[in-house]
Amino acid sequence: MATKKRPDGETLKNVRNIGIMAHIDAGKTTTTERILYYTGRSHRIGEVHEGQATMDWMAQEQERGITITSAATTVFWKDCKINIIDTPGHVDFTIEVERSLRVLDGSVAVFCSVSGVEPQSETVWRQADRYGVPRIAFVNKMDRTGADFFDAVATMRDKLHANAIPVHCPIGAENEFRGMVDLITMQAYVFDDESLGAKWEVEEIPADLVDKCREMRSALLDELATIDDTNENFMMKVLEDPNSLTADEINAVIRKGVCENKFNPVLCGSAFKNKGVQQLLDAVVAWMPSPIDRGAVKGIDLRSEEEIILEPSDDAPLAALAFKVMTDPYVGRLTFVRIYSGTLEKGMNLINTTKDSKERVSRLLEMHSNQRKER
C-alpha cells in the first residue's frame, strides 16, 4: 500500500502486510513484542504478564493479559517493510480477527508446543481459508513442560488439514531447549541466553539429531518437488542429488508454495525465552507474499456497475477498503485503510461507496499500537 510518495529505497515488492493469529495463551502477543524489540521498533521487551505489552494498550488488555482489539504497527527487517496486525486470540473477539484477515496478504499462525491446535486456532484458520490468506506456522513455547514439536505439527495436519511441513528441527525441549536446526541449510542455531536472544552460534548438527534431520529434510524436499512440478531442474536434483540444492533454490520453491497456499512451513522457538524470533522474521521476508505477489483484485465500477481489475500499483487509480473505525480521544475518528491500488494523499476527496458520499482525507497517520505518527 502507498500513502503519498514512498521513501527512497522502498518498493512495493518489499512490503509485507501480515497478521499474527493464535488461540489465547499460545504466546502470540509475546511473539509480537519480541518482533518489535529485535527490529528496533521498541527499545525494551514488553511482557504480557506484567501488563507492559506495547500492542495490548487498552487498560482491560493490560489487566487481563489478553488481546481484545486488533492493533497495527510497522517494522523493518532486512530491506522489507512489514505492516503487522496483532489480532485477538479469545473466541469472544473473533470479529476483530475476521476484519483483519480480509485485508492481509499473509499471516503467522502461532501454536503452543504443549497444546497444539486449540478451538480458536481452528476458527481463525478457517477464516484464513475463507479469504485465501497464505500462512506460515510458529510452534511456540518450546521451553514449556510437555513441549512436543512433532505432536503440534501432527495436530495441524489432523485438525486443520494443513499441509504443515517442518523447516526446523528443535534442539532439545522443555528446559533443555537450546535452539533449532534449519533443515534448508542443515545448520544448527544455538542461542545465547545472556544476550536476550540477540546472539546465537551457528554450529554443526548435534550427533543425536543428524539422522532425524536428514530424514526431515528429505521429507521437506519431496513435498516441495510435488508443489512445483513445473520446475524440472528442482525435481531432478531432489531425486538424484538433493545435497546439490542451494538454499536460494529451496527458498524459492517454499515461497511459491506459500504464496499459492499449497504449503505451510513450520518453524519452532520460544518467544518468551527469546529463541527463534529472528528466524521467524527471516521467514516472513523470504516466503510471505508482497502485494504484487497477491496480484490484482476485483472491484465494481460505481458508474457502470461493471467488474474492474485493480492492479497493485502506486500509479493506478486509488481503490481502498476501510476495514476498521475507532475513536481516539485526541484526534477523533480514525479509519484504518487497506490500499489495493493507487496512492492515498492528504487532502484527497474520496467516494464512500457505503454511504454514496464524498469524504475528505484531513490527516494521514501511521499507527504503532495506540501511538500516532503524522505522514
Secondary structure as GFF3:
##gff-version 3
##sequence-region A 1 375
A	DSSP	three_ten_helix	12	14	.	.	.	ID=ss1
A	DSSP	beta_strand	15	22	.	.	.	ID=ss2
A	DSSP	alpha_helix	28	38	.	.	.	ID=ss3
A	DSSP	three_ten_helix	48	50	.	.	.	ID=ss4
A	DSSP	alpha_helix	59	64	.	.	.	ID=ss5
A	DSSP	beta_strand	71	77	.	.	.	ID=ss6
A	DSSP	beta_strand	80	86	.	.	.	ID=ss7
A	DSSP	three_ten_helix	91	93	.	.	.	ID=ss8
A	DSSP	alpha_helix	94	101	.	.	.	ID=ss9
A	DSSP	beta_strand	106	112	.	.	.	ID=ss10
A	DSSP	alpha_helix	119	131	.	.	.	ID=ss11
A	DSSP	beta_strand	135	140	.	.	.	ID=ss12
A	DSSP	alpha_helix	149	160	.	.	.	ID=ss13
A	DSSP	beta_strand	164	166	.	.	.	ID=ss14
A	DSSP	beta_strand	168	171	.	.	.	ID=ss15
A	DSSP	three_ten_helix	174	176	.	.	.	ID=ss16
A	DSSP	beta_strand	179	182	.	.	.	ID=ss17
A	DSSP	beta_strand	187	191	.	.	.	ID=ss18
A	DSSP	three_ten_helix	193	195	.	.	.	ID=ss19
A	DSSP	beta_strand	200	203	.	.	.	ID=ss20
A	DSSP	three_ten_helix	207	209	.	.	.	ID=ss21
A	DSSP	alpha_helix	210	227	.	.	.	ID=ss22
A	DSSP	alpha_helix	232	240	.	.	.	ID=ss23
A	DSSP	three_ten_helix	242	244	.	.	.	ID=ss24
A	DSSP	alpha_helix	247	259	.	.	.	ID=ss25
A	DSSP	beta_strand	264	268	.	.	.	ID=ss26
A	DSSP	alpha_helix	277	287	.	.	.	ID=ss27
A	DSSP	alpha_helix	291	294	.	.	.	ID=ss28
A	DSSP	beta_strand	297	300	.	.	.	ID=ss29
A	DSSP	beta_strand	307	310	.	.	.	ID=ss30
A	DSSP	beta_strand	319	328	.	.	.	ID=ss31
A	DSSP	beta_strand	332	341	.	.	.	ID=ss32
A	DSSP	beta_strand	349	352	.	.	.	ID=ss33
A	DSSP	beta_strand	357	360	.	.	.	ID=ss34
A	DSSP	beta_strand	365	368	.	.	.	ID=ss35
A	DSSP	beta_strand	371	374	.	.	.	ID=ss36
###
